[in-house]
């Protein structure tokens, strides 16, 4: 295992595609005008240019830009959050409509200062998107809400198309990597979602390169499947700043493909795995058939009326 002062050299094949075209700059301008945050920017996601410029997707980060936790892998700032902004759900919905999104991911900073962990605002945001853009499928990515499973019913009230909650790393490394989070609490949250809405796909993500073993990765897959998780994503951990955890090693694309095959053979309905894969990567491809058909029907309605989505600003 690499020592703290040592840094593993980033391999030549690990490239990030930069594309700051008109679509990208237009979306960035929109976010500022609506006073919205995206995890794409705050967490320094390597796929931001692909998603914003080519796929026209984005992951909105609600409940402010300040997290009450200080996970050692995450670039989102930590501190005392601001008061709740109840106008935020409507602004998110308006942005989804303007952008013409077919799938949107809504995540949030951890708000351990709130009794419900922010579940009420989450629920209102999903409902606002449903009212504004009925055909848009919605994925939510909340924190564990400190194990307050009653708030989970509030979260699910908007009937999200995918429920996503990340275990982030293997059991052994959880305490080192995730602040205040618990491996088993995350698994229990995912299990309870299925109890509330059995037909809602559940999803979780794992970072590699933090010192885990292949056996531990496979065990994490088994743990997720044992809690009825349908979708898994596996990506390379990239150190956002020198203050964060070092990368212990970089996985080759062939290793990611092997892990993807293992996950699919074990029974996951969908698995994305690769150096640049993040929890929301290609999320629009992971909705179930029912949600996809609802979206298609809505889009066909637009076309039959001779209408076009309002994306002219981009």
Backbone torsions as a table, in degrees:
resi	resn	phi	psi	omega
1	UNK	NA	138.0	-177.0
2	UNK	-68.0	144.0	176.4
3	UNK	-75.0	160.0	-175.0
4	UNK	-57.4	-37.7	-176.1
5	UNK	-81.7	-9.3	-180.0
6	UNK	-88.6	147.5	178.3
7	UNK	-127.6	127.5	179.5
8	UNK	-77.5	131.2	-177.4
9	UNK	-68.6	134.0	178.4
10	UNK	-69.2	129.6	-177.5
11	UNK	-68.0	154.6	-177.4
12	UNK	-64.8	-28.6	-176.6
13	UNK	-80.0	-5.4	179.1
14	UNK	-88.5	92.7	-175.7
15	UNK	-116.0	143.4	175.4
16	UNK	-111.1	124.8	-178.9
17	UNK	-78.5	123.6	179.6
18	UNK	-103.3	127.3	-179.8
19	UNK	-149.2	85.4	-179.0
20	UNK	-93.6	62.1	-179.5
21	UNK	-81.2	-171.8	-176.3
22	UNK	-62.4	-36.7	178.7
23	UNK	-62.4	-45.6	-179.3
24	UNK	-62.5	-50.4	-177.6
25	UNK	-67.3	-32.3	178.1
26	UNK	-66.8	-41.8	179.2
27	UNK	-66.5	-39.2	179.1
28	UNK	-63.4	-40.6	178.0
29	UNK	-63.5	-41.5	179.3
30	UNK	-61.4	-43.3	-179.5
31	UNK	-60.2	-40.1	179.7
32	UNK	-69.3	-39.9	-179.7
33	UNK	-64.7	-36.9	-179.3
34	UNK	-86.9	-0.2	-178.9
35	UNK	55.6	47.7	-178.6
36	UNK	-113.1	156.8	176.7
37	UNK	-113.9	148.8	173.3
38	UNK	-125.2	142.0	176.4
39	UNK	-68.2	-22.4	177.1
40	UNK	-55.1	-42.4	-179.7
41	UNK	-85.6	-49.8	-173.1
42	UNK	-62.7	-37.8	-178.7
43	UNK	-94.8	5.6	176.9
44	UNK	55.5	48.8	-178.0
45	UNK	-64.1	134.7	-178.8
46	UNK	-72.0	-12.7	-177.6
47	UNK	-97.6	7.7	-173.0
48	UNK	-57.6	-38.2	-177.8
49	UNK	-71.6	-38.9	177.3
50	UNK	-65.0	-48.5	-175.9
51	UNK	-66.8	-46.6	-176.7
52	UNK	-73.9	-36.5	-173.8
53	UNK	-89.6	-34.7	-172.4
54	UNK	-110.0	-46.6	-174.5
55	UNK	-90.8	-12.2	-179.1
56	UNK	54.6	47.2	175.9
57	UNK	-125.8	158.0	177.9
58	UNK	-155.7	154.6	176.9
59	UNK	-110.7	109.0	-180.0
60	UNK	-77.0	137.8	177.7
61	UNK	-113.0	108.1	-176.5
62	UNK	-95.8	178.2	178.8
63	UNK	70.5	24.2	177.0
64	UNK	97.6	-173.7	-178.9
65	UNK	-117.0	10.9	-176.8
66	UNK	-121.0	122.6	-176.5
67	UNK	-94.9	144.1	178.4
68	UNK	-81.7	-7.1	178.5
69	UNK	-109.7	165.6	-179.2
70	UNK	-132.0	61.5	-179.5
71	UNK	-60.6	140.4	-170.7
72	UNK	-80.3	3.2	177.2
73	UNK	-110.2	-11.3	-165.5
74	UNK	-105.7	138.8	-176.7
75	UNK	-90.6	-7.4	179.0
76	UNK	-64.8	135.5	-174.8
77	UNK	-68.7	151.4	-177.0
78	UNK	-114.9	143.6	178.2
79	UNK	165.7	-155.4	178.8
80	UNK	-92.1	115.1	-176.0
81	UNK	-69.4	162.2	175.3
82	UNK	-79.1	174.6	176.4
83	UNK	-66.6	159.0	180.0
84	UNK	-63.6	142.1	178.3
85	UNK	-109.3	99.8	-176.0
86	UNK	-76.9	-5.7	174.3
87	UNK	-87.2	-9.6	-177.2
88	UNK	-62.0	-44.6	-179.6
89	UNK	-54.6	-43.1	-178.9
90	UNK	-68.5	-36.3	179.2
91	UNK	-68.0	-37.4	176.0
92	UNK	-61.8	-46.8	-179.4
93	UNK	-61.1	-42.2	178.5
94	UNK	-61.7	-39.4	179.7
95	UNK	-67.8	-39.5	177.7
96	UNK	-60.1	-41.1	179.8
97	UNK	-66.5	-46.5	-179.4
98	UNK	-61.9	-40.2	-178.0
99	UNK	-75.5	-16.4	-179.0
100	UNK	66.6	38.5	-176.9
101	UNK	-72.8	143.5	173.5
102	UNK	-97.5	-19.5	177.4
103	UNK	-148.5	136.2	-179.4
104	UNK	-131.9	141.5	175.5
105	UNK	-108.2	130.6	178.2
106	UNK	-117.3	115.2	176.4
107	UNK	-119.9	-174.1	-178.0
108	UNK	-160.7	158.3	169.3
109	UNK	-68.8	156.3	173.8
110	UNK	-70.8	130.7	179.7
111	UNK	-121.0	74.5	179.7
112	UNK	-70.9	-8.5	177.5
113	UNK	-79.7	-12.8	-178.7
114	UNK	-101.6	141.4	-178.6
115	UNK	-60.2	-36.7	-178.7
116	UNK	-101.0	8.6	179.5
117	UNK	65.4	12.9	-179.8
118	UNK	94.2	10.3	-175.7
119	UNK	-59.5	-37.6	-177.8
120	UNK	-62.8	-44.0	178.9
121	UNK	-67.4	-38.7	175.8
122	UNK	-55.8	-51.0	-178.2
123	UNK	-60.4	-42.4	179.6
124	UNK	-66.2	-34.0	179.4
125	UNK	-65.9	-44.1	178.5
126	UNK	-63.0	-43.9	-179.7
127	UNK	-63.6	-38.6	179.6
128	UNK	-64.6	-40.5	177.6
129	UNK	-64.8	-40.8	179.0
130	UNK	-59.9	-42.5	-179.5
131	UNK	-67.7	-41.9	-172.9
132	UNK	-78.9	-43.0	-176.9
133	UNK	-133.7	80.3	-174.3
134	UNK	-56.5	-28.9	-177.3
135	UNK	-85.3	-5.6	-178.6
136	UNK	-80.3	126.9	175.5
137	UNK	-81.4	145.9	-172.0
138	UNK	-125.7	129.8	175.0
139	UNK	-114.1	135.4	176.9
140	UNK	-113.4	145.5	-177.4
141	UNK	-134.7	80.0	-177.5
142	UNK	-89.2	172.0	171.4
143	UNK	-78.3	-175.4	179.4
144	UNK	-80.7	-2.2	178.9
145	UNK	52.3	31.7	178.1
146	UNK	59.2	23.9	179.1
147	UNK	80.0	15.5	177.3
148	UNK	-81.2	88.9	-173.3
149	UNK	-75.0	-16.0	174.8
150	UNK	-65.3	-36.3	179.3
151	UNK	-68.4	-18.0	179.0
152	UNK	-63.3	-33.8	177.2
153	UNK	-65.1	-37.5	176.2
154	UNK	-64.9	-43.5	179.0
155	UNK	-59.3	-41.6	-175.4
156	UNK	-82.2	-4.4	-178.6
157	UNK	-61.1	-28.0	179.4
158	UNK	-83.7	-0.1	179.5
159	UNK	53.9	63.4	177.7
160	UNK	-63.6	152.9	-179.6
161	UNK	-79.4	-27.1	174.9
162	UNK	-140.6	136.8	172.7
163	UNK	-108.2	121.6	-175.1
164	UNK	-121.1	128.3	173.0
165	UNK	-145.3	126.4	-170.6
166	UNK	-93.9	132.3	171.4
167	UNK	-80.8	-18.8	173.9
168	UNK	70.8	-48.3	-176.2
169	UNK	-147.4	178.7	-178.5
170	UNK	-75.7	165.9	-175.5
171	UNK	-54.9	-48.2	-174.5
172	UNK	-60.0	-33.3	-174.6
173	UNK	-96.3	-1.4	-174.4
174	UNK	-57.4	-47.0	-177.8
175	UNK	-63.4	-34.8	179.6
176	UNK	-72.5	-35.6	-171.1
177	UNK	-94.6	-41.5	-171.7
178	UNK	-109.6	126.9	179.1
179	UNK	-80.4	125.5	175.2
180	UNK	66.1	-2.0	-179.3
181	UNK	-89.3	155.2	179.3
182	UNK	-129.0	134.5	-177.1
183	UNK	-56.6	-50.7	-177.2
184	UNK	-70.0	-30.3	178.4
185	UNK	-67.2	-37.7	177.0
186	UNK	-65.4	-42.7	178.4
187	UNK	-62.9	-41.0	-179.4
188	UNK	-64.6	-38.6	177.4
189	UNK	-59.3	-45.6	-179.6
190	UNK	-64.7	-39.0	179.3
191	UNK	-64.3	-41.6	-176.6
192	UNK	-68.8	-28.7	175.9
193	UNK	-58.5	-43.2	179.7
194	UNK	-65.4	-29.7	177.1
195	UNK	-69.2	-38.3	-178.7
196	UNK	-74.7	-47.8	-179.3
197	UNK	-136.8	88.7	-176.1
198	UNK	-58.5	-25.7	-176.7
199	UNK	-88.7	-1.8	179.1
200	UNK	-85.2	120.6	177.6
201	UNK	-62.0	136.9	175.6
202	UNK	-111.1	154.8	-169.1
203	UNK	-147.8	148.9	175.8
204	UNK	-150.1	159.7	-174.1
205	UNK	-128.7	149.0	-179.9
206	UNK	-129.7	132.2	171.8
207	UNK	-94.2	141.9	174.9
208	UNK	-121.3	159.4	-177.6
209	UNK	107.0	11.5	-177.2
210	UNK	-106.3	5.5	178.4
211	UNK	111.6	7.0	179.1
212	UNK	-75.3	162.2	175.6
213	UNK	-103.0	163.5	177.9
214	UNK	-61.7	-39.0	179.8
215	UNK	-61.7	-37.8	178.7
216	UNK	-69.1	-36.1	177.0
217	UNK	-63.7	-45.9	179.4
218	UNK	-62.6	-38.6	178.0
219	UNK	-64.3	-38.8	177.4
220	UNK	-62.3	-38.8	175.3
221	UNK	-59.2	-47.4	-179.4
222	UNK	-62.1	-38.9	179.7
223	UNK	-64.2	-41.9	179.4
224	UNK	-65.6	-44.0	179.7
225	UNK	-64.2	-35.3	178.8
226	UNK	-66.1	-19.0	178.1
227	UNK	-108.2	23.1	171.4
228	UNK	64.5	31.6	176.7
229	UNK	-79.7	133.9	-174.1
230	UNK	-92.9	-35.8	-169.7
231	UNK	-125.6	139.3	178.2
232	UNK	-133.7	140.8	171.9
233	UNK	-122.2	143.6	-178.4
234	UNK	-132.6	123.5	-177.8
235	UNK	-137.9	166.9	179.1
236	UNK	-80.7	129.7	172.4
237	UNK	-70.8	131.5	175.9
238	UNK	-121.5	125.6	-177.1
239	UNK	-67.5	115.7	-177.0
240	UNK	-71.8	-36.7	176.7
241	UNK	-146.0	170.2	179.4
242	UNK	-66.7	-16.5	179.8
243	UNK	-79.7	-13.4	-176.4
244	UNK	-95.1	173.3	-179.2
245	UNK	-56.5	141.3	175.7
246	UNK	-72.2	153.8	170.4
247	UNK	-78.3	124.9	178.8
248	UNK	-79.3	-37.6	174.0
249	UNK	-165.5	157.1	177.7
250	UNK	-101.1	130.9	178.3
251	UNK	-85.7	138.6	177.8
252	UNK	-76.1	150.9	177.2
253	UNK	-52.4	-33.7	178.4
254	UNK	-64.3	-34.5	178.8
255	UNK	-69.5	-37.2	177.0
256	UNK	-64.7	-40.3	179.0
257	UNK	-63.7	-37.8	177.4
258	UNK	-63.7	-42.8	178.9
259	UNK	-65.2	-37.7	177.9
260	UNK	-61.9	-44.0	-179.6
261	UNK	-64.3	-40.7	178.5
262	UNK	-61.2	-45.3	-179.5
263	UNK	-60.9	-44.3	-179.1
264	UNK	-67.9	-39.4	178.6
265	UNK	-65.8	-29.7	179.8
266	UNK	-75.3	-21.7	175.9
267	UNK	128.5	3.4	175.6
268	UNK	-67.0	144.0	-180.0
269	UNK	-76.4	-25.6	179.3
270	UNK	-155.0	142.0	175.7
271	UNK	-145.4	126.7	171.0
272	UNK	-107.0	129.5	179.9
273	UNK	-143.6	130.3	179.7
274	UNK	175.6	164.5	-177.5
275	UNK	-55.5	-39.0	-176.9
276	UNK	-98.2	3.3	-178.2
277	UNK	-68.8	132.7	174.2
278	UNK	-125.6	173.1	-172.8
279	UNK	-55.2	-35.6	-177.2
280	UNK	-96.7	7.1	-175.2
281	UNK	-65.6	124.6	-179.9
282	UNK	53.8	35.5	-176.5
283	UNK	-62.5	-27.6	-178.5
284	UNK	-65.9	-17.8	-179.1
285	UNK	-88.9	-2.7	-170.0
286	UNK	-106.6	1.2	178.4
287	UNK	-70.3	153.5	-179.6
288	UNK	-76.6	173.3	-173.2
289	UNK	-61.9	-39.9	-179.1
290	UNK	-61.0	-46.9	-179.9
291	UNK	-66.7	-39.7	-179.6
292	UNK	-63.7	-41.1	-179.8
293	UNK	-66.8	-38.1	177.0
294	UNK	-62.2	-40.8	179.5
295	UNK	-65.7	-44.1	-179.5
296	UNK	-61.8	-43.9	-179.8
297	UNK	-60.0	-41.5	179.4
298	UNK	-65.4	-43.7	-179.4
299	UNK	-66.3	-35.7	177.3
300	UNK	-66.2	-33.6	176.4
301	UNK	-63.0	-39.1	176.4
302	UNK	-60.2	-47.4	-175.8
303	UNK	-66.7	-39.1	-177.9
304	UNK	-66.3	-25.5	178.3
305	UNK	-87.5	-2.7	-178.3
306	UNK	72.9	22.5	-179.0
307	UNK	-94.4	156.4	175.3
308	UNK	-126.1	149.7	178.7
309	UNK	-70.4	147.4	-176.0
310	UNK	-81.4	82.3	178.6
311	UNK	-122.5	17.6	-174.8
312	UNK	-66.7	-21.8	-179.5
313	UNK	-72.8	-12.3	-174.5
314	UNK	-111.0	NA	NA
